[in-house]
Amino acid sequence: MSAPALAITEEYRAECLASRINQIATDPANPSQRSLPAYRLSARLAFETAAASTIQPGDCPCDWCGQGGHDPIEPQDGE
């Protein structure tokens, strides 16, 4: 299911989480070291949600991209 607004929001959240993971991982004294697995899981799930909410190759419903199985130039169904 395509949900572009959700995809953009989740991708942004995942990118922010990835940045936070990098900050935590590069500082051994960071008190959030114990939470690193939770941050990683959250980032992975956010990226997965973003991907699932975006139109993937082959999912495009339009005929103009050439993936809908119809020729956009020739009339279809008596057009």
Secondary structure, 3 states (H helix, E strand, C coil): CCCHHHHHHHHHHHHHHHHHHHHHHCCCCCHHHHHHHHHHHHHHHHHHHHHHCCCCCCCCCCCCCCCCCCCCCCCCCCC
